[in-house]
């Protein structure tokens, strides 16, 4: 029996949104008819095959007020005519049209908060913009039928600020058994950073810190800081040590990460969204069994109390990052212990475990 039709709305690049891929496929496997609406230039051929139906809508404006206006208007009319029983908005920038369509048509409304939107780095420091998003959050979030987020910290903040109970569905990969750590292939000719090239990610300090490393740094991702970062690499004479890989498909990124020596996640703690972040790259590095360097923030520290698979830096200063790079590259025993802990953690933080919680929440709608 088909439990219902779900339409998931996304404003970002669907090719690399592994969270949406996992959630939509898990819901389809549970018997739901799942449609995913995206906006941008992605082609369907670049998206996963399977039971999920993908719809890519071309959009004229790429950023700013006109982007949000076009996105919201087009999304509202598409959802108003859809046959879905459940409408799921990914992040605040798709929640308003989902709310309006759901209420006009008497459908269930789900909010998948990838972040605390008004507390992100792109909004903080812009008082007028932040005030608009905060007003929308106060109006919309208490009215959703189901809400869940990526980390316990963000879920607790949203619940406290808006009086709406939030579940947690972490952005973790599927468990792929690799056998005993002694049998793992030799790796380690490069470090990796995966993710968007945005401010607040510690990327400038990381590039400067690579001067002390005996290995290369591969940067897998794109974003508004790319030209600035490329210039910094050139100014420091690190062209042979830092390589920009661009946006990689999930499968290729997984393979590359498994061959790395270690990974970086140096998100700065500005704003509640970053402070309580729990990035998918943290779990991707864990699943790959590689050491990682993280900023000392609560959600990462909480997990590493049980599975110490990371070294922490107290700031995103290049000197602090350089110190940890030297330590890990020169302490094989520590690296091996971190790999063991990563393997243990990866058996607990798997999509198989998150999936069961996700399906249970939808079944209660």
Buried (B, 14 or more C-beta within 10 A) or exposed (E): EEBBBBBBBBBBBBBBBBBBBBBBBBBBBBEBBBBBBBBBEBEEEBBBEEEBBBBBBEBEEEEEEEBBEBBBEBBBEBBEEBEBBBBBBBBBBBBBBBBBBBEEBEBBBBBBBBBBBBBBBBBBEEEEBBEBBBEBBEEBBEBBBBBBBBBBBBBBBBBEBBEBEBBBBBBBBEBEEBEEEEEEEEBBEBBBBBBBBBBBBBBBBBBBBBEBBEBBBBBBBBBEBBEEBBEBBEEBEBEEBBBBBEBBEBEEBBEBBBBBBBBBBBBBBBBBBBBBBBBBBBBBBBBBBBBBBBBBBBBBEEBBEEBBBBBBBEBBBBEBBBBBBBBBBEEEEEBEBBBBBBBBBBEEBBBEEBBEEBBEBBEEB
